[in-house]
Protein backbone atom coordinates (compact mmCIF):
# COMPACT_ATOMS: atom_id res chain seq x y z
CA UNK A 1 0.00 0.00 0.00
CA UNK A 2 2.79 2.39 0.89
CA UNK A 3 4.82 1.54 -2.22
CA UNK A 4 1.79 1.94 -4.51
CA UNK A 5 0.83 5.23 -2.88
CA UNK A 6 4.35 6.64 -3.02
CA UNK A 7 4.83 5.61 -6.65
CA UNK A 8 1.51 7.24 -7.54
CA UNK A 9 2.58 10.35 -5.62
CA UNK A 10 5.80 10.57 -7.68
CA UNK A 11 3.94 9.98 -10.94
CA UNK A 12 1.38 12.66 -10.10
CA UNK A 13 4.08 15.14 -9.11
CA UNK A 14 5.96 14.39 -12.33
CA UNK A 15 2.80 15.06 -14.34
CA UNK A 16 2.19 18.31 -12.44
CA UNK A 17 5.64 19.51 -13.47
CA UNK A 18 5.55 18.25 -17.04
CA UNK A 19 1.97 18.55 -18.33
CA UNK A 20 1.53 20.66 -21.46
CA UNK A 21 -1.31 21.46 -23.83
CA UNK A 22 -4.73 23.09 -23.81
CA UNK A 23 -5.68 21.58 -20.44
CA UNK A 24 -2.42 22.75 -18.81
CA UNK A 25 -3.91 25.07 -16.20
CA UNK A 26 -6.68 22.70 -15.15
CA UNK A 27 -4.43 19.66 -14.99
CA UNK A 28 -1.51 21.47 -13.36
CA UNK A 29 -3.77 22.56 -10.48
CA UNK A 30 -5.61 19.23 -10.27
CA UNK A 31 -2.39 17.23 -10.18
CA UNK A 32 -1.04 19.54 -7.46
CA UNK A 33 -4.07 18.92 -5.27
CA UNK A 34 -3.75 15.19 -5.89
CA UNK A 35 -0.04 14.92 -5.07
CA UNK A 36 -0.53 17.01 -1.92
CA UNK A 37 -3.27 14.62 -0.79
CA UNK A 38 -1.04 11.64 -1.59
CA UNK A 39 1.88 13.14 0.36
CA UNK A 40 -0.28 13.24 3.49
CA UNK A 41 -1.57 9.73 2.83
CA UNK A 42 1.93 8.30 2.40
CA UNK A 43 2.91 9.71 5.78
CA UNK A 44 -0.21 8.29 7.43
CA UNK A 45 0.36 4.84 5.91
CA UNK A 46 4.04 4.81 6.94
CA UNK A 47 3.15 5.89 10.48
CA UNK A 48 0.56 3.12 10.70
CA UNK A 49 3.21 0.60 9.66
CA UNK A 50 5.53 1.98 12.34
CA UNK A 51 2.81 1.94 14.99
CA UNK A 52 2.38 -1.77 14.29
CA UNK A 53 6.06 -2.28 15.10
CA UNK A 54 7.42 -2.67 11.56
CA UNK A 55 9.89 -0.67 9.51
CA UNK A 56 8.32 1.27 6.69
CA UNK A 57 9.94 0.77 3.29
CA UNK A 58 11.55 4.07 2.38
CA UNK A 59 13.75 3.80 -0.70
CA UNK A 60 13.10 3.96 -4.41
CA UNK A 61 14.46 0.46 -4.84
CA UNK A 62 12.13 -0.96 -2.16
CA UNK A 63 9.15 0.85 -3.63
CA UNK A 64 10.01 -0.37 -7.13
CA UNK A 65 10.05 -3.98 -5.88
CA UNK A 66 6.79 -3.65 -3.95
CA UNK A 67 4.66 -1.38 -6.14
CA UNK A 68 2.12 -2.61 -8.66
CA UNK A 69 2.40 0.80 -10.39
CA UNK A 70 5.18 1.17 -12.91
CA UNK A 71 7.13 4.34 -13.55
CA UNK A 72 6.92 6.07 -16.91
CA UNK A 73 9.89 5.70 -19.20
CA UNK A 74 8.80 8.63 -21.37
CA UNK A 75 6.91 11.88 -20.90
CA UNK A 76 3.34 11.11 -21.96
CA UNK A 77 0.90 13.62 -23.41
CA UNK A 78 -1.83 15.06 -21.16
CA UNK A 79 -4.49 12.53 -22.16
CA UNK A 80 -2.13 9.63 -21.51
CA UNK A 81 -1.23 11.18 -18.15
CA UNK A 82 -4.91 11.16 -17.21
CA UNK A 83 -5.30 7.52 -18.33
CA UNK A 84 -2.17 6.55 -16.38
CA UNK A 85 -3.41 8.27 -13.23
CA UNK A 86 -6.81 6.58 -13.52
CA UNK A 87 -4.99 3.24 -13.71
CA UNK A 88 -2.79 4.22 -10.77
CA UNK A 89 -5.66 5.22 -8.52
CA UNK A 90 -7.54 2.05 -9.45
CA UNK A 91 -4.42 0.01 -8.61
CA UNK A 92 -4.06 1.59 -5.17
CA UNK A 93 -7.76 0.98 -4.48
CA UNK A 94 -7.28 -2.69 -5.46
CA UNK A 95 -4.26 -2.97 -3.17
CA UNK A 96 -6.24 -1.46 -0.30
CA UNK A 97 -9.14 -3.81 -0.96
CA UNK A 98 -6.82 -6.84 -0.97
CA UNK A 99 -5.25 -5.75 2.32
CA UNK A 100 -8.67 -5.26 3.91
CA UNK A 101 -9.22 -9.00 4.37
CA UNK A 102 -5.90 -9.32 6.17
CA UNK A 103 -6.52 -6.45 8.60
CA UNK A 104 -10.11 -7.53 9.26
CA UNK A 105 -8.95 -11.08 10.05
CA UNK A 106 -6.40 -9.60 12.46
CA UNK A 107 -9.07 -7.43 14.12
CA UNK A 108 -7.07 -4.32 13.22
CA UNK A 109 -9.82 -1.69 13.10
CA UNK A 110 -7.48 1.33 12.75
CA UNK A 111 -5.83 -0.18 9.67
CA UNK A 112 -9.25 -1.11 8.27
CA UNK A 113 -10.36 2.50 8.75
CA UNK A 114 -7.23 3.76 6.98
CA UNK A 115 -7.81 1.37 4.07
CA UNK A 116 -11.47 2.36 3.78
CA UNK A 117 -10.51 6.03 3.60
CA UNK A 118 -7.85 5.30 0.98
CA UNK A 119 -10.25 3.22 -1.16
CA UNK A 120 -12.87 5.98 -1.05
CA UNK A 121 -10.31 8.65 -1.97
CA UNK A 122 -8.74 6.69 -4.83
CA UNK A 123 -12.06 5.59 -6.28
CA UNK A 124 -13.35 9.18 -6.23
CA UNK A 125 -10.15 10.54 -7.77
CA UNK A 126 -10.24 7.91 -10.53
CA UNK A 127 -13.85 8.88 -11.28
CA UNK A 128 -12.95 12.58 -11.48
CA UNK A 129 -10.04 11.85 -13.83
CA UNK A 130 -12.20 9.55 -16.00
CA UNK A 131 -14.72 12.39 -16.29
CA UNK A 132 -12.06 14.47 -18.07
CA UNK A 133 -11.84 11.79 -20.74
CA UNK A 134 -15.57 11.57 -21.47
Buried (B, 14 or more C-beta within 10 A) or exposed (E): BBBBBBBBBBBBBBBBEBBEEEBEEEBBEBBBEBBBBBBEBBEBBBEBBEEEEEEBBEEEEBBEEBBEBEEBEEEBEBEEBBBBBBBBBBBBBBBBBEBBEEBEEEEBEEBBEBBEEBBEBBBEBBEBBBEBEE
